[in-house]
């Protein structure tokens, strides 16, 4: 059984057929810096809650899935 793209019909089980993208969300804070010291802002990272699977042939969205935290046993 093969998994195919609902848009173009390409086989998504083939090597390099999908692109998995995890988006990094956040915000910028302005800083008073000399251009030699840095870019003039600081990035505050926020943990994303989803990632997407994109078809590498037609570059369209196949699916969005939630990111679940992996718990490590003690």
PATI-673630 format. One record per residue (C-alpha): residue number from 1; x, y, z. Coordinates in steps of 0.02 Angstrom, whole numbers. Layout:
// PATI-673630
num,x,y,z
NUM,X,Y,Z $
...
//
This chain:
// PATI-673630
num,x,y,z
1,0,0,0 $
2,74,168,-49 $
3,37,338,23 $
4,9,467,-112 $
5,-9,656,-118 $
6,-192,707,-130 $
7,-144,853,-244 $
8,-28,779,-376 $
9,-38,591,-342 $
10,149,565,-318 $
11,210,421,-208 $
12,255,493,-37 $
13,348,335,17 $
14,486,364,-112 $
15,654,433,-52 $
16,654,623,-31 $
17,470,637,-79 $
18,417,738,74 $
19,485,885,171 $
20,448,894,357 $
21,448,1072,421 $
22,447,1124,603 $
23,409,1307,620 $
24,498,1410,751 $
25,387,1543,825 $
26,444,1687,931 $
27,461,1873,943 $
28,596,2005,926 $
29,650,2130,1057 $
30,741,2288,1003 $
31,913,2316,1082 $
32,1022,2470,1084 $
33,1177,2397,1002 $
34,1315,2461,893 $
35,1310,2372,722 $
36,1478,2293,764 $
37,1407,2218,925 $
38,1255,2132,850 $
39,1099,2144,743 $
40,1005,2266,857 $
41,876,2140,915 $
42,858,1986,1023 $
43,752,1836,972 $
44,640,1754,1103 $
45,604,1574,1051 $
46,433,1498,1084 $
47,405,1311,1070 $
48,303,1264,915 $
49,154,1148,937 $
50,139,1081,758 $
51,243,1027,611 $
52,195,1006,429 $
53,227,876,296 $
54,247,950,121 $
55,251,857,-46 $
56,422,884,-126 $
57,350,867,-302 $
58,207,994,-300 $
59,267,1090,-144 $
60,93,1085,-66 $
61,38,1044,110 $
62,2,860,139 $
63,-35,863,325 $
64,-11,961,487 $
65,23,857,643 $
66,45,903,827 $
67,215,893,908 $
68,206,786,1063 $
69,336,795,1200 $
70,437,637,1220 $
71,450,583,1400 $
72,610,494,1449 $
73,599,358,1582 $
74,695,384,1744 $
//
